[in-house]
Amino acid sequence: MRLVRGSAGRFCGGDVGSRRRGLSLLEVLVSVAVFMGAMTAIMFALNVGQRAEVSARLQSEAVLRCESVMGEIVAGVSEAVSSDDNPFLDDETGTWYWSADVTAGGASGLLQVTVVVEHRPEMTGEPNAAFSLVRYMRDPQLFLDAAIEGGSQ
């Protein structure tokens, strides 16, 4: 390396023939490839995050709807009978359905109530979010029979 007098009269380091004014085509292509790879990874991560957010929102709504239906059955607002594929009245999209299965609970006067809520999009028909809740409750018919029997005496 030797000092060379430049056009402005200043000394600068470097060889006289080694002037470099820009990037080579290979350097540009490598930097673009690295940039595109990074963008692909970022977009993939955003897509995964968005899907997880939608899945969590649907699962939360399924839990709330299932607890609501179970509360109606336990409170006596809805009859404690088995039923399948009932739509929700407040569902504007028509993609939420609930089913109830009422069986004997293993003891006298005890019922096992199982409520399943599913979200089924129109395109596939397969549930992409579901929740199931099981509770035991006293048979409401026992209370009615006792009230009728007590009233007739």
Chimera marker file (.cmm) of the C-alpha trace (Angstrom):
<marker_set name="trace">
<marker id="1" x="0.000" y="0.000" z="0.000" r="1" g="1" b="0" radius="0.5"/>
<marker id="2" x="1.301" y="3.389" z="-0.845" r="1" g="1" b="0" radius="0.5"/>
<marker id="3" x="0.066" y="6.920" z="-0.476" r="1" g="1" b="0" radius="0.5"/>
<marker id="4" x="-1.265" y="8.480" z="-3.637" r="1" g="1" b="0" radius="0.5"/>
<marker id="5" x="-2.025" y="12.134" z="-4.147" r="1" g="1" b="0" radius="0.5"/>
<marker id="6" x="-5.694" y="12.564" z="-5.059" r="1" g="1" b="0" radius="0.5"/>
<marker id="7" x="-7.299" y="15.130" z="-7.327" r="1" g="1" b="0" radius="0.5"/>
<marker id="8" x="-7.850" y="17.612" z="-4.496" r="1" g="1" b="0" radius="0.5"/>
<marker id="9" x="-4.220" y="17.481" z="-3.476" r="1" g="1" b="0" radius="0.5"/>
<marker id="10" x="-4.802" y="15.210" z="-0.505" r="1" g="1" b="0" radius="0.5"/>
<marker id="11" x="-3.055" y="11.953" z="0.128" r="1" g="1" b="0" radius="0.5"/>
<marker id="12" x="-5.199" y="8.798" z="0.291" r="1" g="1" b="0" radius="0.5"/>
<marker id="13" x="-4.296" y="5.174" z="0.863" r="1" g="1" b="0" radius="0.5"/>
<marker id="14" x="-4.678" y="2.421" z="-1.681" r="1" g="1" b="0" radius="0.5"/>
<marker id="15" x="-3.429" y="1.269" z="-4.974" r="1" g="1" b="0" radius="0.5"/>
<marker id="16" x="-3.983" y="3.413" z="-7.954" r="1" g="1" b="0" radius="0.5"/>
<marker id="17" x="-5.858" y="0.772" z="-9.939" r="1" g="1" b="0" radius="0.5"/>
<marker id="18" x="-8.146" y="-0.494" z="-7.147" r="1" g="1" b="0" radius="0.5"/>
<marker id="19" x="-10.992" y="1.932" z="-7.376" r="1" g="1" b="0" radius="0.5"/>
<marker id="20" x="-14.310" y="0.416" z="-6.307" r="1" g="1" b="0" radius="0.5"/>
<marker id="21" x="-17.405" y="2.462" z="-6.909" r="1" g="1" b="0" radius="0.5"/>
<marker id="22" x="-20.293" y="0.084" z="-6.020" r="1" g="1" b="0" radius="0.5"/>
<marker id="23" x="-21.492" y="-3.444" z="-5.272" r="1" g="1" b="0" radius="0.5"/>
<marker id="24" x="-21.004" y="-6.373" z="-7.552" r="1" g="1" b="0" radius="0.5"/>
<marker id="25" x="-23.976" y="-8.235" z="-8.970" r="1" g="1" b="0" radius="0.5"/>
<marker id="26" x="-23.167" y="-11.259" z="-6.801" r="1" g="1" b="0" radius="0.5"/>
<marker id="27" x="-23.282" y="-9.164" z="-3.625" r="1" g="1" b="0" radius="0.5"/>
<marker id="28" x="-26.630" y="-7.691" z="-4.617" r="1" g="1" b="0" radius="0.5"/>
<marker id="29" x="-28.092" y="-11.129" z="-5.352" r="1" g="1" b="0" radius="0.5"/>
<marker id="30" x="-26.854" y="-12.553" z="-2.034" r="1" g="1" b="0" radius="0.5"/>
<marker id="31" x="-28.270" y="-9.631" z="-0.064" r="1" g="1" b="0" radius="0.5"/>
<marker id="32" x="-31.644" y="-9.913" z="-1.845" r="1" g="1" b="0" radius="0.5"/>
<marker id="33" x="-31.736" y="-13.674" z="-1.144" r="1" g="1" b="0" radius="0.5"/>
<marker id="34" x="-30.997" y="-13.096" z="2.553" r="1" g="1" b="0" radius="0.5"/>
<marker id="35" x="-33.668" y="-10.392" z="2.714" r="1" g="1" b="0" radius="0.5"/>
<marker id="36" x="-36.275" y="-12.624" z="1.020" r="1" g="1" b="0" radius="0.5"/>
<marker id="37" x="-35.448" y="-15.511" z="3.341" r="1" g="1" b="0" radius="0.5"/>
<marker id="38" x="-35.913" y="-13.264" z="6.374" r="1" g="1" b="0" radius="0.5"/>
<marker id="39" x="-39.214" y="-11.923" z="5.015" r="1" g="1" b="0" radius="0.5"/>
<marker id="40" x="-40.467" y="-15.480" z="4.382" r="1" g="1" b="0" radius="0.5"/>
<marker id="41" x="-39.668" y="-16.485" z="7.959" r="1" g="1" b="0" radius="0.5"/>
<marker id="42" x="-41.374" y="-13.375" z="9.341" r="1" g="1" b="0" radius="0.5"/>
<marker id="43" x="-44.511" y="-13.939" z="7.233" r="1" g="1" b="0" radius="0.5"/>
<marker id="44" x="-44.665" y="-17.586" z="8.309" r="1" g="1" b="0" radius="0.5"/>
<marker id="45" x="-44.445" y="-16.555" z="11.965" r="1" g="1" b="0" radius="0.5"/>
<marker id="46" x="-47.209" y="-13.974" z="11.490" r="1" g="1" b="0" radius="0.5"/>
<marker id="47" x="-49.436" y="-16.560" z="9.805" r="1" g="1" b="0" radius="0.5"/>
<marker id="48" x="-48.916" y="-19.049" z="12.641" r="1" g="1" b="0" radius="0.5"/>
<marker id="49" x="-49.687" y="-16.331" z="15.188" r="1" g="1" b="0" radius="0.5"/>
<marker id="50" x="-52.877" y="-15.329" z="13.406" r="1" g="1" b="0" radius="0.5"/>
<marker id="51" x="-54.103" y="-18.934" z="13.253" r="1" g="1" b="0" radius="0.5"/>
<marker id="52" x="-53.372" y="-19.407" z="16.957" r="1" g="1" b="0" radius="0.5"/>
<marker id="53" x="-55.297" y="-16.225" z="17.774" r="1" g="1" b="0" radius="0.5"/>
<marker id="54" x="-58.358" y="-17.350" z="15.804" r="1" g="1" b="0" radius="0.5"/>
<marker id="55" x="-58.220" y="-20.808" z="17.370" r="1" g="1" b="0" radius="0.5"/>
<marker id="56" x="-57.989" y="-19.360" z="20.891" r="1" g="1" b="0" radius="0.5"/>
<marker id="57" x="-60.909" y="-17.011" z="20.227" r="1" g="1" b="0" radius="0.5"/>
<marker id="58" x="-63.090" y="-19.849" z="18.901" r="1" g="1" b="0" radius="0.5"/>
<marker id="59" x="-62.150" y="-22.098" z="21.835" r="1" g="1" b="0" radius="0.5"/>
<marker id="60" x="-63.030" y="-19.345" z="24.331" r="1" g="1" b="0" radius="0.5"/>
<marker id="61" x="-66.394" y="-18.797" z="22.668" r="1" g="1" b="0" radius="0.5"/>
<marker id="62" x="-67.058" y="-22.556" z="22.690" r="1" g="1" b="0" radius="0.5"/>
<marker id="63" x="-66.404" y="-22.671" z="26.457" r="1" g="1" b="0" radius="0.5"/>
<marker id="64" x="-68.740" y="-19.728" z="27.122" r="1" g="1" b="0" radius="0.5"/>
<marker id="65" x="-71.507" y="-21.153" z="24.935" r="1" g="1" b="0" radius="0.5"/>
<marker id="66" x="-71.181" y="-24.597" z="26.540" r="1" g="1" b="0" radius="0.5"/>
<marker id="67" x="-71.396" y="-23.147" z="30.064" r="1" g="1" b="0" radius="0.5"/>
<marker id="68" x="-74.422" y="-21.118" z="28.991" r="1" g="1" b="0" radius="0.5"/>
<marker id="69" x="-76.304" y="-24.158" z="27.688" r="1" g="1" b="0" radius="0.5"/>
<marker id="70" x="-75.365" y="-26.199" z="30.759" r="1" g="1" b="0" radius="0.5"/>
<marker id="71" x="-76.557" y="-23.376" z="33.015" r="1" g="1" b="0" radius="0.5"/>
<marker id="72" x="-79.910" y="-23.282" z="31.200" r="1" g="1" b="0" radius="0.5"/>
<marker id="73" x="-80.367" y="-27.036" z="31.626" r="1" g="1" b="0" radius="0.5"/>
<marker id="74" x="-79.372" y="-27.033" z="35.319" r="1" g="1" b="0" radius="0.5"/>
<marker id="75" x="-81.590" y="-24.001" z="36.055" r="1" g="1" b="0" radius="0.5"/>
<marker id="76" x="-84.564" y="-25.651" z="34.353" r="1" g="1" b="0" radius="0.5"/>
<marker id="77" x="-84.867" y="-23.090" z="31.554" r="1" g="1" b="0" radius="0.5"/>
<marker id="78" x="-84.212" y="-25.838" z="29.014" r="1" g="1" b="0" radius="0.5"/>
<marker id="79" x="-85.549" y="-29.339" z="29.481" r="1" g="1" b="0" radius="0.5"/>
<marker id="80" x="-83.042" y="-31.992" z="30.566" r="1" g="1" b="0" radius="0.5"/>
<marker id="81" x="-83.426" y="-34.290" z="27.550" r="1" g="1" b="0" radius="0.5"/>
<marker id="82" x="-80.967" y="-35.574" z="24.978" r="1" g="1" b="0" radius="0.5"/>
<marker id="83" x="-80.828" y="-33.637" z="21.713" r="1" g="1" b="0" radius="0.5"/>
<marker id="84" x="-78.455" y="-33.275" z="18.753" r="1" g="1" b="0" radius="0.5"/>
<marker id="85" x="-77.278" y="-30.440" z="16.488" r="1" g="1" b="0" radius="0.5"/>
<marker id="86" x="-79.276" y="-27.589" z="17.953" r="1" g="1" b="0" radius="0.5"/>
<marker id="87" x="-78.352" y="-24.172" z="16.524" r="1" g="1" b="0" radius="0.5"/>
<marker id="88" x="-77.847" y="-21.198" z="18.823" r="1" g="1" b="0" radius="0.5"/>
<marker id="89" x="-80.531" y="-18.542" z="18.484" r="1" g="1" b="0" radius="0.5"/>
<marker id="90" x="-78.047" y="-15.666" z="18.886" r="1" g="1" b="0" radius="0.5"/>
<marker id="91" x="-75.616" y="-17.001" z="16.258" r="1" g="1" b="0" radius="0.5"/>
<marker id="92" x="-75.795" y="-14.753" z="13.187" r="1" g="1" b="0" radius="0.5"/>
<marker id="93" x="-73.373" y="-16.877" z="11.166" r="1" g="1" b="0" radius="0.5"/>
<marker id="94" x="-75.142" y="-20.185" z="11.838" r="1" g="1" b="0" radius="0.5"/>
<marker id="95" x="-71.911" y="-22.037" z="12.541" r="1" g="1" b="0" radius="0.5"/>
<marker id="96" x="-72.351" y="-22.886" z="16.255" r="1" g="1" b="0" radius="0.5"/>
<marker id="97" x="-74.244" y="-26.032" z="17.306" r="1" g="1" b="0" radius="0.5"/>
<marker id="98" x="-74.828" y="-27.742" z="20.607" r="1" g="1" b="0" radius="0.5"/>
<marker id="99" x="-75.842" y="-31.260" z="21.625" r="1" g="1" b="0" radius="0.5"/>
<marker id="100" x="-76.936" y="-32.602" z="24.986" r="1" g="1" b="0" radius="0.5"/>
<marker id="101" x="-76.804" y="-36.158" z="26.251" r="1" g="1" b="0" radius="0.5"/>
<marker id="102" x="-78.771" y="-36.916" z="29.421" r="1" g="1" b="0" radius="0.5"/>
<marker id="103" x="-78.284" y="-40.351" z="30.988" r="1" g="1" b="0" radius="0.5"/>
<marker id="104" x="-78.782" y="-41.973" z="34.390" r="1" g="1" b="0" radius="0.5"/>
<marker id="105" x="-76.069" y="-40.851" z="36.763" r="1" g="1" b="0" radius="0.5"/>
<marker id="106" x="-75.434" y="-44.138" z="38.519" r="1" g="1" b="0" radius="0.5"/>
<marker id="107" x="-77.452" y="-43.312" z="41.639" r="1" g="1" b="0" radius="0.5"/>
<marker id="108" x="-81.167" y="-42.994" z="42.262" r="1" g="1" b="0" radius="0.5"/>
<marker id="109" x="-82.467" y="-39.603" z="41.179" r="1" g="1" b="0" radius="0.5"/>
<marker id="110" x="-79.173" y="-38.492" z="39.627" r="1" g="1" b="0" radius="0.5"/>
<marker id="111" x="-78.681" y="-37.481" z="35.989" r="1" g="1" b="0" radius="0.5"/>
<marker id="112" x="-75.449" y="-37.121" z="34.048" r="1" g="1" b="0" radius="0.5"/>
<marker id="113" x="-75.720" y="-34.210" z="31.615" r="1" g="1" b="0" radius="0.5"/>
<marker id="114" x="-73.108" y="-33.881" z="28.865" r="1" g="1" b="0" radius="0.5"/>
<marker id="115" x="-73.187" y="-30.776" z="26.667" r="1" g="1" b="0" radius="0.5"/>
<marker id="116" x="-71.007" y="-30.498" z="23.548" r="1" g="1" b="0" radius="0.5"/>
<marker id="117" x="-70.643" y="-27.230" z="21.614" r="1" g="1" b="0" radius="0.5"/>
<marker id="118" x="-69.047" y="-27.206" z="18.162" r="1" g="1" b="0" radius="0.5"/>
<marker id="119" x="-68.107" y="-24.543" z="15.633" r="1" g="1" b="0" radius="0.5"/>
<marker id="120" x="-68.576" y="-25.857" z="12.099" r="1" g="1" b="0" radius="0.5"/>
<marker id="121" x="-67.657" y="-23.563" z="9.206" r="1" g="1" b="0" radius="0.5"/>
<marker id="122" x="-69.885" y="-23.776" z="6.141" r="1" g="1" b="0" radius="0.5"/>
<marker id="123" x="-67.050" y="-24.762" z="3.816" r="1" g="1" b="0" radius="0.5"/>
<marker id="124" x="-65.846" y="-27.948" z="5.517" r="1" g="1" b="0" radius="0.5"/>
<marker id="125" x="-68.605" y="-28.917" z="7.913" r="1" g="1" b="0" radius="0.5"/>
<marker id="126" x="-65.933" y="-30.373" z="10.209" r="1" g="1" b="0" radius="0.5"/>
<marker id="127" x="-65.689" y="-28.797" z="13.672" r="1" g="1" b="0" radius="0.5"/>
<marker id="128" x="-62.636" y="-26.606" z="14.116" r="1" g="1" b="0" radius="0.5"/>
<marker id="129" x="-63.464" y="-25.733" z="17.735" r="1" g="1" b="0" radius="0.5"/>
<marker id="130" x="-65.365" y="-27.802" z="20.270" r="1" g="1" b="0" radius="0.5"/>
<marker id="131" x="-65.877" y="-28.018" z="24.013" r="1" g="1" b="0" radius="0.5"/>
<marker id="132" x="-67.576" y="-30.632" z="26.189" r="1" g="1" b="0" radius="0.5"/>
<marker id="133" x="-68.882" y="-30.216" z="29.711" r="1" g="1" b="0" radius="0.5"/>
<marker id="134" x="-70.220" y="-32.948" z="32.040" r="1" g="1" b="0" radius="0.5"/>
<marker id="135" x="-72.255" y="-32.308" z="35.189" r="1" g="1" b="0" radius="0.5"/>
<marker id="136" x="-74.350" y="-34.375" z="37.528" r="1" g="1" b="0" radius="0.5"/>
<marker id="137" x="-77.669" y="-32.998" z="38.694" r="1" g="1" b="0" radius="0.5"/>
<marker id="138" x="-80.733" y="-34.164" z="40.545" r="1" g="1" b="0" radius="0.5"/>
<marker id="139" x="-83.552" y="-35.437" z="38.399" r="1" g="1" b="0" radius="0.5"/>
<marker id="140" x="-86.109" y="-32.597" z="38.205" r="1" g="1" b="0" radius="0.5"/>
<marker id="141" x="-88.907" y="-35.144" z="37.853" r="1" g="1" b="0" radius="0.5"/>
<marker id="142" x="-88.339" y="-36.164" z="41.503" r="1" g="1" b="0" radius="0.5"/>
<marker id="143" x="-89.183" y="-32.628" z="42.649" r="1" g="1" b="0" radius="0.5"/>
<marker id="144" x="-92.328" y="-32.585" z="40.514" r="1" g="1" b="0" radius="0.5"/>
<marker id="145" x="-93.442" y="-35.979" z="41.814" r="1" g="1" b="0" radius="0.5"/>
<marker id="146" x="-92.834" y="-34.880" z="45.410" r="1" g="1" b="0" radius="0.5"/>
<marker id="147" x="-94.779" y="-31.633" z="44.858" r="1" g="1" b="0" radius="0.5"/>
<marker id="148" x="-97.730" y="-33.491" z="43.307" r="1" g="1" b="0" radius="0.5"/>
<marker id="149" x="-97.706" y="-36.061" z="46.068" r="1" g="1" b="0" radius="0.5"/>
<marker id="150" x="-97.473" y="-33.365" z="48.794" r="1" g="1" b="0" radius="0.5"/>
<marker id="151" x="-100.285" y="-31.347" z="47.206" r="1" g="1" b="0" radius="0.5"/>
<marker id="152" x="-102.700" y="-34.299" z="47.042" r="1" g="1" b="0" radius="0.5"/>
<marker id="153" x="-102.467" y="-35.030" z="50.781" r="1" g="1" b="0" radius="0.5"/>
<link id1="1" id2="2" r="1" g="1" b="0" radius="0.2"/>
<link id1="2" id2="3" r="1" g="1" b="0" radius="0.2"/>
<link id1="3" id2="4" r="1" g="1" b="0" radius="0.2"/>
<link id1="4" id2="5" r="1" g="1" b="0" radius="0.2"/>
<link id1="5" id2="6" r="1" g="1" b="0" radius="0.2"/>
<link id1="6" id2="7" r="1" g="1" b="0" radius="0.2"/>
<link id1="7" id2="8" r="1" g="1" b="0" radius="0.2"/>
<link id1="8" id2="9" r="1" g="1" b="0" radius="0.2"/>
<link id1="9" id2="10" r="1" g="1" b="0" radius="0.2"/>
<link id1="10" id2="11" r="1" g="1" b="0" radius="0.2"/>
<link id1="11" id2="12" r="1" g="1" b="0" radius="0.2"/>
<link id1="12" id2="13" r="1" g="1" b="0" radius="0.2"/>
<link id1="13" id2="14" r="1" g="1" b="0" radius="0.2"/>
<link id1="14" id2="15" r="1" g="1" b="0" radius="0.2"/>
<link id1="15" id2="16" r="1" g="1" b="0" radius="0.2"/>
<link id1="16" id2="17" r="1" g="1" b="0" radius="0.2"/>
<link id1="17" id2="18" r="1" g="1" b="0" radius="0.2"/>
<link id1="18" id2="19" r="1" g="1" b="0" radius="0.2"/>
<link id1="19" id2="20" r="1" g="1" b="0" radius="0.2"/>
<link id1="20" id2="21" r="1" g="1" b="0" radius="0.2"/>
<link id1="21" id2="22" r="1" g="1" b="0" radius="0.2"/>
<link id1="22" id2="23" r="1" g="1" b="0" radius="0.2"/>
<link id1="23" id2="24" r="1" g="1" b="0" radius="0.2"/>
<link id1="24" id2="25" r="1" g="1" b="0" radius="0.2"/>
<link id1="25" id2="26" r="1" g="1" b="0" radius="0.2"/>
<link id1="26" id2="27" r="1" g="1" b="0" radius="0.2"/>
<link id1="27" id2="28" r="1" g="1" b="0" radius="0.2"/>
<link id1="28" id2="29" r="1" g="1" b="0" radius="0.2"/>
<link id1="29" id2="30" r="1" g="1" b="0" radius="0.2"/>
<link id1="30" id2="31" r="1" g="1" b="0" radius="0.2"/>
<link id1="31" id2="32" r="1" g="1" b="0" radius="0.2"/>
<link id1="32" id2="33" r="1" g="1" b="0" radius="0.2"/>
<link id1="33" id2="34" r="1" g="1" b="0" radius="0.2"/>
<link id1="34" id2="35" r="1" g="1" b="0" radius="0.2"/>
<link id1="35" id2="36" r="1" g="1" b="0" radius="0.2"/>
<link id1="36" id2="37" r="1" g="1" b="0" radius="0.2"/>
<link id1="37" id2="38" r="1" g="1" b="0" radius="0.2"/>
<link id1="38" id2="39" r="1" g="1" b="0" radius="0.2"/>
<link id1="39" id2="40" r="1" g="1" b="0" radius="0.2"/>
<link id1="40" id2="41" r="1" g="1" b="0" radius="0.2"/>
<link id1="41" id2="42" r="1" g="1" b="0" radius="0.2"/>
<link id1="42" id2="43" r="1" g="1" b="0" radius="0.2"/>
<link id1="43" id2="44" r="1" g="1" b="0" radius="0.2"/>
<link id1="44" id2="45" r="1" g="1" b="0" radius="0.2"/>
<link id1="45" id2="46" r="1" g="1" b="0" radius="0.2"/>
<link id1="46" id2="47" r="1" g="1" b="0" radius="0.2"/>
<link id1="47" id2="48" r="1" g="1" b="0" radius="0.2"/>
<link id1="48" id2="49" r="1" g="1" b="0" radius="0.2"/>
<link id1="49" id2="50" r="1" g="1" b="0" radius="0.2"/>
<link id1="50" id2="51" r="1" g="1" b="0" radius="0.2"/>
<link id1="51" id2="52" r="1" g="1" b="0" radius="0.2"/>
<link id1="52" id2="53" r="1" g="1" b="0" radius="0.2"/>
<link id1="53" id2="54" r="1" g="1" b="0" radius="0.2"/>
<link id1="54" id2="55" r="1" g="1" b="0" radius="0.2"/>
<link id1="55" id2="56" r="1" g="1" b="0" radius="0.2"/>
<link id1="56" id2="57" r="1" g="1" b="0" radius="0.2"/>
<link id1="57" id2="58" r="1" g="1" b="0" radius="0.2"/>
<link id1="58" id2="59" r="1" g="1" b="0" radius="0.2"/>
<link id1="59" id2="60" r="1" g="1" b="0" radius="0.2"/>
<link id1="60" id2="61" r="1" g="1" b="0" radius="0.2"/>
<link id1="61" id2="62" r="1" g="1" b="0" radius="0.2"/>
<link id1="62" id2="63" r="1" g="1" b="0" radius="0.2"/>
<link id1="63" id2="64" r="1" g="1" b="0" radius="0.2"/>
<link id1="64" id2="65" r="1" g="1" b="0" radius="0.2"/>
<link id1="65" id2="66" r="1" g="1" b="0" radius="0.2"/>
<link id1="66" id2="67" r="1" g="1" b="0" radius="0.2"/>
<link id1="67" id2="68" r="1" g="1" b="0" radius="0.2"/>
<link id1="68" id2="69" r="1" g="1" b="0" radius="0.2"/>
<link id1="69" id2="70" r="1" g="1" b="0" radius="0.2"/>
<link id1="70" id2="71" r="1" g="1" b="0" radius="0.2"/>
<link id1="71" id2="72" r="1" g="1" b="0" radius="0.2"/>
<link id1="72" id2="73" r="1" g="1" b="0" radius="0.2"/>
<link id1="73" id2="74" r="1" g="1" b="0" radius="0.2"/>
<link id1="74" id2="75" r="1" g="1" b="0" radius="0.2"/>
<link id1="75" id2="76" r="1" g="1" b="0" radius="0.2"/>
<link id1="76" id2="77" r="1" g="1" b="0" radius="0.2"/>
<link id1="77" id2="78" r="1" g="1" b="0" radius="0.2"/>
<link id1="78" id2="79" r="1" g="1" b="0" radius="0.2"/>
<link id1="79" id2="80" r="1" g="1" b="0" radius="0.2"/>
<link id1="80" id2="81" r="1" g="1" b="0" radius="0.2"/>
<link id1="81" id2="82" r="1" g="1" b="0" radius="0.2"/>
<link id1="82" id2="83" r="1" g="1" b="0" radius="0.2"/>
<link id1="83" id2="84" r="1" g="1" b="0" radius="0.2"/>
<link id1="84" id2="85" r="1" g="1" b="0" radius="0.2"/>
<link id1="85" id2="86" r="1" g="1" b="0" radius="0.2"/>
<link id1="86" id2="87" r="1" g="1" b="0" radius="0.2"/>
<link id1="87" id2="88" r="1" g="1" b="0" radius="0.2"/>
<link id1="88" id2="89" r="1" g="1" b="0" radius="0.2"/>
<link id1="89" id2="90" r="1" g="1" b="0" radius="0.2"/>
<link id1="90" id2="91" r="1" g="1" b="0" radius="0.2"/>
<link id1="91" id2="92" r="1" g="1" b="0" radius="0.2"/>
<link id1="92" id2="93" r="1" g="1" b="0" radius="0.2"/>
<link id1="93" id2="94" r="1" g="1" b="0" radius="0.2"/>
<link id1="94" id2="95" r="1" g="1" b="0" radius="0.2"/>
<link id1="95" id2="96" r="1" g="1" b="0" radius="0.2"/>
<link id1="96" id2="97" r="1" g="1" b="0" radius="0.2"/>
<link id1="97" id2="98" r="1" g="1" b="0" radius="0.2"/>
<link id1="98" id2="99" r="1" g="1" b="0" radius="0.2"/>
<link id1="99" id2="100" r="1" g="1" b="0" radius="0.2"/>
<link id1="100" id2="101" r="1" g="1" b="0" radius="0.2"/>
<link id1="101" id2="102" r="1" g="1" b="0" radius="0.2"/>
<link id1="102" id2="103" r="1" g="1" b="0" radius="0.2"/>
<link id1="103" id2="104" r="1" g="1" b="0" radius="0.2"/>
<link id1="104" id2="105" r="1" g="1" b="0" radius="0.2"/>
<link id1="105" id2="106" r="1" g="1" b="0" radius="0.2"/>
<link id1="106" id2="107" r="1" g="1" b="0" radius="0.2"/>
<link id1="107" id2="108" r="1" g="1" b="0" radius="0.2"/>
<link id1="108" id2="109" r="1" g="1" b="0" radius="0.2"/>
<link id1="109" id2="110" r="1" g="1" b="0" radius="0.2"/>
<link id1="110" id2="111" r="1" g="1" b="0" radius="0.2"/>
<link id1="111" id2="112" r="1" g="1" b="0" radius="0.2"/>
<link id1="112" id2="113" r="1" g="1" b="0" radius="0.2"/>
<link id1="113" id2="114" r="1" g="1" b="0" radius="0.2"/>
<link id1="114" id2="115" r="1" g="1" b="0" radius="0.2"/>
<link id1="115" id2="116" r="1" g="1" b="0" radius="0.2"/>
<link id1="116" id2="117" r="1" g="1" b="0" radius="0.2"/>
<link id1="117" id2="118" r="1" g="1" b="0" radius="0.2"/>
<link id1="118" id2="119" r="1" g="1" b="0" radius="0.2"/>
<link id1="119" id2="120" r="1" g="1" b="0" radius="0.2"/>
<link id1="120" id2="121" r="1" g="1" b="0" radius="0.2"/>
<link id1="121" id2="122" r="1" g="1" b="0" radius="0.2"/>
<link id1="122" id2="123" r="1" g="1" b="0" radius="0.2"/>
<link id1="123" id2="124" r="1" g="1" b="0" radius="0.2"/>
<link id1="124" id2="125" r="1" g="1" b="0" radius="0.2"/>
<link id1="125" id2="126" r="1" g="1" b="0" radius="0.2"/>
<link id1="126" id2="127" r="1" g="1" b="0" radius="0.2"/>
<link id1="127" id2="128" r="1" g="1" b="0" radius="0.2"/>
<link id1="128" id2="129" r="1" g="1" b="0" radius="0.2"/>
<link id1="129" id2="130" r="1" g="1" b="0" radius="0.2"/>
<link id1="130" id2="131" r="1" g="1" b="0" radius="0.2"/>
<link id1="131" id2="132" r="1" g="1" b="0" radius="0.2"/>
<link id1="132" id2="133" r="1" g="1" b="0" radius="0.2"/>
<link id1="133" id2="134" r="1" g="1" b="0" radius="0.2"/>
<link id1="134" id2="135" r="1" g="1" b="0" radius="0.2"/>
<link id1="135" id2="136" r="1" g="1" b="0" radius="0.2"/>
<link id1="136" id2="137" r="1" g="1" b="0" radius="0.2"/>
<link id1="137" id2="138" r="1" g="1" b="0" radius="0.2"/>
<link id1="138" id2="139" r="1" g="1" b="0" radius="0.2"/>
<link id1="139" id2="140" r="1" g="1" b="0" radius="0.2"/>
<link id1="140" id2="141" r="1" g="1" b="0" radius="0.2"/>
<link id1="141" id2="142" r="1" g="1" b="0" radius="0.2"/>
<link id1="142" id2="143" r="1" g="1" b="0" radius="0.2"/>
<link id1="143" id2="144" r="1" g="1" b="0" radius="0.2"/>
<link id1="144" id2="145" r="1" g="1" b="0" radius="0.2"/>
<link id1="145" id2="146" r="1" g="1" b="0" radius="0.2"/>
<link id1="146" id2="147" r="1" g="1" b="0" radius="0.2"/>
<link id1="147" id2="148" r="1" g="1" b="0" radius="0.2"/>
<link id1="148" id2="149" r="1" g="1" b="0" radius="0.2"/>
<link id1="149" id2="150" r="1" g="1" b="0" radius="0.2"/>
<link id1="150" id2="151" r="1" g="1" b="0" radius="0.2"/>
<link id1="151" id2="152" r="1" g="1" b="0" radius="0.2"/>
<link id1="152" id2="153" r="1" g="1" b="0" radius="0.2"/>
</marker_set>
